[in-house]
Amino acid sequence: MFEAIKHNQQGNAFLAITRDTLLPRLMSGKIDVSNVDI
């Protein structure tokens, strides 16, 4: 149980770093995603 909590916390930290890195670049237009199909 505690191992799963630790694993989830590490995953959350990774996602927060990814968000904090990508979001400003997306908002400023430094990264263009206009051709990405969703």
C-alpha beads as a LAMMPS data file, in Angstrom:
LAMMPS data file: protein, C-alpha beads

38 atoms
37 bonds

1 atom types
1 bond types

-500.0 500.0 xlo xhi
-500.0 500.0 ylo yhi
-500.0 500.0 zlo zhi

Masses

1 110.0

Atoms # bond

1 1 1 0.000 0.000 0.000
2 1 1 2.704 2.477 0.993
3 1 1 4.718 1.489 -2.070
4 1 1 1.754 2.387 -4.283
5 1 1 1.418 5.755 -2.541
6 1 1 5.122 6.434 -3.066
7 1 1 4.865 5.429 -6.722
8 1 1 1.868 7.732 -7.244
9 1 1 3.662 10.632 -5.568
10 1 1 6.628 10.156 -7.905
11 1 1 4.291 10.059 -10.892
12 1 1 2.562 13.222 -9.723
13 1 1 5.899 14.998 -9.312
14 1 1 6.909 13.998 -12.851
15 1 1 3.610 15.247 -14.264
16 1 1 3.933 18.560 -12.404
17 1 1 7.434 19.095 -13.819
18 1 1 6.191 18.252 -17.312
19 1 1 3.255 20.658 -16.921
20 1 1 5.443 23.445 -15.588
21 1 1 7.849 22.982 -18.502
22 1 1 5.335 22.678 -21.338
23 1 1 2.538 25.038 -20.328
24 1 1 4.491 28.312 -20.592
25 1 1 5.869 27.243 -23.971
26 1 1 2.405 26.348 -25.232
27 1 1 0.897 29.596 -23.949
28 1 1 3.627 31.728 -25.528
29 1 1 3.453 29.925 -28.867
30 1 1 7.006 28.574 -28.681
31 1 1 5.514 25.125 -29.235
32 1 1 3.035 24.854 -32.108
33 1 1 0.403 22.156 -31.753
34 1 1 -1.946 23.362 -34.477
35 1 1 -1.227 20.278 -36.604
36 1 1 -1.763 17.743 -33.814
37 1 1 -4.742 15.425 -34.341
38 1 1 -6.668 14.583 -31.205

Bonds

1 1 1 2
2 1 2 3
3 1 3 4
4 1 4 5
5 1 5 6
6 1 6 7
7 1 7 8
8 1 8 9
9 1 9 10
10 1 10 11
11 1 11 12
12 1 12 13
13 1 13 14
14 1 14 15
15 1 15 16
16 1 16 17
17 1 17 18
18 1 18 19
19 1 19 20
20 1 20 21
21 1 21 22
22 1 22 23
23 1 23 24
24 1 24 25
25 1 25 26
26 1 26 27
27 1 27 28
28 1 28 29
29 1 29 30
30 1 30 31
31 1 31 32
32 1 32 33
33 1 33 34
34 1 34 35
35 1 35 36
36 1 36 37
37 1 37 38
